[in-house]
């Protein structure tokens, strides 16, 4: 998890890869921790919206590309979340 809200630097990416990270989130971990501490049951669902370039010179991901990926993820995750909530209802 990184504190965000910013894109990872090339040094961040090298370090995260070195320690074995396959994905990095900015909000799921602290939000789930606080909710759990408050006694709330937690189900975390994350979508990867920023595939960071690992090769030098591979370019950078733009904010617009991340927003577009988020829109695409929304279309996929909304039905999943609706079904999970439906099954949780008494």
N, C-alpha and C positions, 0 to 999 in steps of 0.2 A: 504494500500500500504506500502511496505517496500522498503528501499533504495537498498537492495541487494548489490552486487551479491553474496549472500551466503544463505545457508539453515538456516531456523529459528532454534533457540535454543529451548530446552524444555521450558525455561522460556518465550520466545517469543510466543510459541504455546499456553501456558496456558493463557497469557495475551490476545492474539488475540481471543481465544475462550471466555474468560471472557467478553470481550467487544462486543461479538456477531458476530465476523467475521466467514464467511463460506468459504471464499476464499481470498487469498492475492496475489496481483500482484506486480511486481518490476518495470515494465516499462510502462505499459499502461497509468497509471494516469499522470505521468509527461510528457510523450510524447503528450498525448491528450491535456493537459493544455497548453503546449507551442504552439502546432498547433492552438488551438482555439485562443490563444492570438495573433497569427500571422494572424488571419482572415480566417483560413482554416476550412472547414466543416470537422467534425470528425465522424467516425463510428468505435467504438472499438470492436474488437473481440478477446477474449482471450481463451486459452485452458489450462486446468489444467494438468500440467505435473508432479506434485509432490504432492502426497497425503501423507501428513505428519502424522506420527504415533502420536496419542494423548495419548495412554495408556503408562504408565511407563514400560520400559522393552520391548516395542514392536519393538525395533530395529530402525535402521536409514535407510533412503532412500539414495541410492548411486547415484553418479553423472551419472553413466552408465544407471541406471534405468530411470533417468529423461531424458537423451538423447533418449533412446528408446521410452519413452512415447511421446516425442516431434516428433519423426519420425512418430509415429502412428497418432498423431494429424494432422500432415501435410497432410497425405493422406486424411483425412476427411475434413480439412478446405480449401484446394486448390479448389476443385470444388465449394464450397460455395462462396468463394471470387471471383472466375471467374464469377459466375452467378450474383453476386451483381454488379461487375464492368460492365458486359455486359448490365445490366439493366440501369446503370447510363449513358451509352454512348448516345450522342444525335442522 
